[in-house]
Amino acid sequence: MLPMPRRLPTSSSGFQFWVAAAVLAAVTGFVLWDAMVRARHVLEVTASYGVTVDNPASSAASPTGYADGRRSLVMPLGAADTAHWIMQTQAMIATGEWRVRRVDYDNAPDGREVHWAAPFHWWLAGLAWIDHGLSGRPLGQSVERAVIWSGPLMLGLLLAGLLPFLWRRFSVLAAVLGALGLVAVYPFYLDFAAGYADHHGLVNICGLLTVLWLAVGIAEETAAGARRWFVLSGLAGGAGLWISAATQAPVLLGVGAGVLAAGWIARGAAGRPAWLDSPGLFRTWGLAGGGMSLVAWLVEYFPHHLGLRLEVNHPLYAAAWIGGGEVLRVVLLALRDGPRALSGSDRVAGGVGAALVALLPVVIALSAAQTFLVADSFLWRLHTQYIAEFQGLVRILARGFNWVLAALWLPMLLLGPALARALRRNTSPAERAALALVLAPALLAWLMGWNQVRWLSLAFALTVPVVAVFFRADEAGRTRNVFLGWLAAGLLLFGPGLVKGVQRTLAAPEFTTEDIRSLAERDVAHWLRLHGGAGRVVVAATPSVTNKLVYHGGVTGVGTLYWENLAGLKRTAEFFAAPTPEAAREIAGRLGITHVVFLSWGAFESTLVRLQRGLPEDAPLPSDTFVARLLGAPVPPPWLRAVPFKLPKHPALAGEQVRVWAVTPEQAPGTAVARAANYYLELGLLDQAEELAAPLAQLEDQLSPMVMLAAIASRDNDREGFAAVFGRVLANLSQAPALALDEHIHLVVVLTVGRRPDLAQAQLRAALAKLDEGSLRQLSLGTLTDLLTLADGLQVPLPTPELQRLAESLLPPKQEK
């Protein structure tokens, strides 16, 4: 149960009390139930190992808590940002720093800046220390556990603090409808769901408190009573700028518009409200908020990172807010007493304030390319055309009506009664002014939400103060029927979201297609890390795939969907859109790329190509691009080697594929074709392998092509063909010393199939002379399995026990010897 207020409003009848108590208890129970179910599901999915790789060993010495810098937690769909919060928090703890300003896991080879605010890192680190103390897990693993409970704990604190406050300061209905909305409006609720850890929920709380505490302040009867609420509102807004200036700035813009509207409405009132009688309160508000923003900037960046980055909090935001508070003070004075009553100092203060407000957008407009990267045309097109949360609500609703979509827009109708009362002439000026102040930021947020659905969470947060102010009026005269009527109306508006929320929780225990794909992505990442050893593995892939590989595998990526990594994102697009394989190779060398990875369900390569070449959204993938050639050619360019990776057999992965290419020194044409044929054989694609038989046959004077041609004939049970090619293998056997390790193992296999154990044994010894840790890790699964089988059958052990153990550890768990 949520804590009940010590003193209930006198207007709350016993009936209202028990109804409200039941609703609040149900909401609290749902949050606990949903958190437990979701957390259990995340942990069950995460524990699903044993197909391609086994679970990594714990390591207190590793920043991640696992050996090789791998990570285990499988996050829910849509929690891409959570991966970066985990990685950055682990790095912060491991280095002993309390701020994260740069990472090297992205934008290879340079790394990139980080401008995510420190408070959420501290929150996760604090939870991790608690988990570490209670469980004894390595701190890195505790960070993963912290993100499971981060959201529910934050939401629980919000419920425990906000709902009694709404009840005591406003009305029982404000508390009840606020409680229902916190769990029914799922763009808002999902910011706090178990397994999601991001700053969005925290900044939306700051926006809510900015408006709500200001609404309390303007209701005070004296300036002294109002001042503390104005200060609290400013501090909440300053914290919001710290956490996300992009989210908090529209809140402040809406509040400013609301104050001007309120001042216009209340200007002729018979009894002036305290805030209009003392407009200097808005100077206090601006100084409190701007001061908090400035202090936060110093905490975040002082003394070594004081650059001009306007995508995040900066002193220019503080200056704009302080200037805005001064403008509001002067305008309210003019509305109250008339423009002619303004003193010269007031006019100067207003002009300076207006200049400070204008300075921020002017600097952004003049220096956007250097200081405001989110305005970059490449990044803007990517977000607005291809990322779901940046799509407009109208575009989403055009796909068809359903209850899920209704839950997105129905809560907006809560603004209707408040707007109608604010426009009604017989409403008192004080009440109309209060409603105007809270309506303006809420309406702006909903308008932004219709343009981009990512703002819908903020829109509901700013709806809570509207509900609070609306239901504060005439509370004493409200009858049971009126109370039940409003409660029923709220349930109708929240109904689709409530039903969908319960359905989601009931369905949560089931493994979804997204869960299975996430497990496959983790397997690929861990497999890459195991085969890369202690060396640096740099992957070129689409942004979402790169996210998963970097997070789970501890590898390095190039392009992810963050404005701080705009350079890496453009480099990835340039790589995939390269006009020739030679141009792509130059980019790969410059970036240090070691692997190119393609996952069919995460395919985004064509989109990056269209963005890079400036093509329309519906344009097909140009055939002259590197990625089109790579995906379509049976043999990759000679600087790439296709590495077979088999997906587990599961209905969720039916028809899907993972393709991996390792960057390798320039291969001879015969070697390139032979390795391509082996790739298809290992994947069981005999038809594709046979298509390479003709080019292999033309290289009859080269050993490696003849070995693979014999392997194809053997797999096809073509005894005559195998016998003919086997003769060519024996004729070219003098070339064996020049073979790479994998080619040499294939030769031993063919010699064994050709029943020449004497030659096979001798060549296996020669092959093992080339074996070391690096070459062993680079072997494909099929070749590694062949090596161990041959070593047993021909009784030629691997050179050292350490190499034997390493080889066995690289096998899938079900194949371990």
C-alpha angles and dihedrals in degrees: 000000000000115000112266121226116262092233122031121209111266089237092064105099121205089255092053091046095055094043091050092045090052092050093048091047090050092050091049091047092050092051091051093045094046092047092051094047094046093045091050090050093050091050093047092051091046092052092056102109134137107080109087100354135009126240112282120252118255116254124183088192093061119085088226095048091241133089118268092018092281124149129215113192113109107209127210122263112286096024096112093129090053089068091060093046088054095047094046094045091049090050091048091053094043094051095041090236122135096208132049113214103156140024131193099199091086139048094031130242098014104038120218145248122268122214101172108131120259100229094075091047088053091048092053092043091051092051089046092054090051092050091046091052093048100040106026090229118149110271092245091058090044089059088059090050091047093061091056092061100027096093100042091048092050092047090048091054090049092051093047093051106031103044098053088045092053090047095050100037100036123007146303091255091054089055094045097047091042090054093049092048094050090065102026099053096073099191084063098037095048089062085070102036119126111271094026115099117175140129095246095090092048095050091047088055088053091051091049093050092045091061098032096052090046088052089053090049096053090051092059116107096219133046090232091056092046097048097075091052091050089051092048090049090051092049091050091049092048089052088050091054088051093053097040123351090185090062100038097045094069089049091056091044090053092047090052091053090046093052091051091050091047091050091051092050095046097041095099099034116136093228109037115220117242094251091056093042088052106031088167084086087082090055086055090048092051094046092048094048096040091045091051090049092050094048090048091052091052091048090050101043113013126149110358106028105049095139131143104262110152097178085081139033114311137160088261088068090050090049092049092051094047089048091047091053089053092048091051091050093051095043091050090050089052092048092048100045105013128262093273091062092064114111123228092253090052091052091049091047090050092049093049090047092052090049091052091050092049094046094074098055091040092054090046092050093049098043106026094128090060105027107026109042094168086077092061109125094229092052093041093053091046093053100041098042105035112022115082098216090057092054121106120253091235090057091050094046089051088069090070141287123279138147093262092058092044088057088060098060108020094081088062088072088071086080092060100080092043092050091048092050092047091053095045113104097216092058111105115258091238092055093043090051092049091049092047091053094054096035096058098064092040093051091047091051093049090048088053089047092057088052095045121009092215087080095058092089091056090043092061092044088057091046090065094072089049091054090046095052094042096052094043090074120086092359092144094060097046114123128210091257093051090048092051091045093056091043090052091049090052092049090052092052093044095037099096091048093047092049092046091048092055091045091052092051093048090050095043097093091062118093108241132206087256090054092053092047090049090053089050090050090051090050091052091048094048091044090053091049093049092049092045094053115188091335124103114269114199117188130199110204141126116295098258093046091046089053092056095043094048092047101044099031102038087231127139123256137197110209130031131159100263127112090227086062098048090124092054092045091053091046090054091050090047090051095051092042095048109137094224137023088243091058090048090050091054090053091046091052092047092051096040093239112179100174139026113207129194124186113185094215091050096046109150100139095107090053092053089049092051091049093048093049096039094242126158119271094253097043116126121245107276111244093220094066124105094239093051091051092045094052093043104041119090090213119042122223113288092256092061130066119199110231116203117233119178119209116220116260106260132137090238090059098043110134092008126118142192118211122189129183123190119211107238139173112278109292126214111251092249092051092048093053093044092052091047089053091050089051091059093043092054091051091049093246097138095163092058090046091051090053086066093052093091097054089043092052091056089063096061093143093060122082102213096054091047091051091053092044088055090048090054091050091048093050089049091050089239100152096175093048091047092050092051094049093041088064090057089049091055091045091055097040092115088073092064097099090062094054121109116243096262092048090048091053090051088053091053090051092053092046089052092049088048089056097244100130092163092059092038092054093048093048092047089057089049091049093049089054086068093050122114135144095273096049091044092054090051095058117109118242093256093048092046090051090049091051094054092044092050092047090055096041097045092037094234106134124208112267097257138016088239092060090046091054092045092050092051091047090057092059119093111266094252090055097049112130 
